[in-house]
Amino acid sequence: MASLPGGTVTFLFSDIEGSTRLLQELGDEYAGVVDDHRRIMRGAMEAHSGTEIDTQGDAFFFSFTRAKDAADAAVEAQRALGGHEWPSGADVRVRMGLHTGEPQIGEHGYLGIDVVRAARICSAGHGAQILLSETTRALLGNALPPGASVLDLGQQNLKDIQHERIFQLALDEQPVESRPLKTSGEAQSSLEQRISNYVERQIEDAMSKIEIDVGDQPARAPRRRWWRRSR
């Protein structure tokens, strides 16, 4: 797709932590939370040249041609989300994951392991965290957003990915997150482990593109599934 950034791109995934709980607590007011969340996210991403690839429910998928733009957009969005007055004083916390790679672009959109890696990094985080892959961290160098610093969270074992060194782009005004990341080796509650049904389904589709047959199983062609840009 000519409209999608190609070459080296930085992916940004996000979703609202504990959205099922918020829905139960807020009832009809939750629709307003989703609307405000989408407006804030889109405003911050577009301000830094982000391309919206897809969204469903409370999950977003964006791409950027520069890692710095993605980091700046994530920080701006987190600050706007943190300062927003939510219905009934609700505590709305969004987690974000960034990874930089060189994905393929097919007829209908992105495909490849870099998409999976970015989504898994996001799903390992807690609300209000911005997590970075080692590649994205290296590209940022010292060009960090004002009032932000980088924390090394060490090697993590992510589902489908194995080892990935993860960093947090921490905001000076935020308290330090003391909880460990939610990796494949840890028990997770049904609320904390979801990045959204949308993201999980797309991860499975992306993984099918890189499936390798082993043993004496007959070879079979992978399913033709793709990441699509929303219309």
CORDABEL-V827586 format. One record per residue. N is the residue number from 0. RES is the residue in one small letter. PHI is phi in whole degrees, 0 to 359 (NA if undefined). Layout:
N/RES/PHI
N/RES/PHI
This chain:
0/m/NA
1/a/296
2/s/279
3/l/270
4/p/300
5/g/244
6/g/71
7/t/277
8/v/229
9/t/250
10/f/268
11/l/230
12/f/253
13/s/209
14/d/200
15/i/278
16/e/286
17/g/68
18/s/294
19/t/296
20/r/298
21/l/298
22/l/299
23/q/293
24/e/285
25/l/263
26/g/61
27/d/297
28/e/291
29/y/295
30/a/301
31/g/292
32/v/298
33/v/297
34/d/298
35/d/294
36/h/300
37/r/295
38/r/296
39/i/294
40/m/298
41/r/296
42/g/298
43/a/292
44/m/293
45/e/294
46/a/296
47/h/240
48/s/65
49/g/280
50/t/252
51/e/284
52/i/271
53/d/194
54/t/205
55/q/203
56/g/62
57/d/253
58/a/254
59/f/233
60/f/222
61/f/236
62/s/228
63/f/224
64/t/278
65/r/229
66/a/298
67/k/298
68/d/298
69/a/296
70/a/294
71/d/298
72/a/295
73/a/297
74/v/294
75/e/299
76/a/295
77/q/297
78/r/291
79/a/292
80/l/294
81/g/292
82/g/267
83/h/280
84/e/269
85/w/270
86/p/305
87/s/56
88/g/66
89/a/298
90/d/264
91/v/261
92/r/234
93/v/247
94/r/257
95/m/223
96/g/228
97/l/238
98/h/212
99/t/248
100/g/201
101/e/235
102/p/288
103/q/280
104/i/239
105/g/264
106/e/300
107/h/246
108/g/150
109/y/284
110/l/209
111/g/125
112/i/293
113/d/296
114/v/295
115/v/297
116/r/300
117/a/298
118/a/293
119/r/294
120/i/297
121/c/299
122/s/290
123/a/280
124/g/272
125/h/251
126/g/304
127/a/79
128/q/275
129/i/243
130/l/256
131/l/236
132/s/285
133/e/297
134/t/295
135/t/296
136/r/300
137/a/296
138/l/291
139/l/292
140/g/57
141/n/264
142/a/275
143/l/271
144/p/300
145/p/304
146/g/74
147/a/232
148/s/221
149/v/247
150/l/248
151/d/272
152/l/266
153/g/82
154/q/289
155/q/232
156/n/258
157/l/266
158/k/303
159/d/72
160/i/248
161/q/69
162/h/272
163/e/213
164/r/280
165/i/243
166/f/239
167/q/249
168/l/270
169/a/264
170/l/269
171/d/301
172/e/276
173/q/268
174/p/292
175/v/290
176/e/283
177/s/267
178/r/285
179/p/291
180/l/296
181/k/268
182/t/259
183/s/294
184/g/268
185/e/241
186/a/287
187/q/230
188/s/287
189/s/296
190/l/282
191/e/285
192/q/277
193/r/275
194/i/265
195/s/137
196/n/300
197/y/299
198/v/295
199/e/297
200/r/296
201/q/290
202/i/297
203/e/298
204/d/295
205/a/294
206/m/295
207/s/295
208/k/286
209/i/243
210/e/294
211/i/241
212/d/283
213/v/233
214/g/65
215/d/261
216/q/289
217/p/294
218/a/292
219/r/214
220/a/288
221/p/293
222/r/293
223/r/271
224/r/242
225/w/218
226/w/282
227/r/245
228/r/282
229/s/293
230/r/258
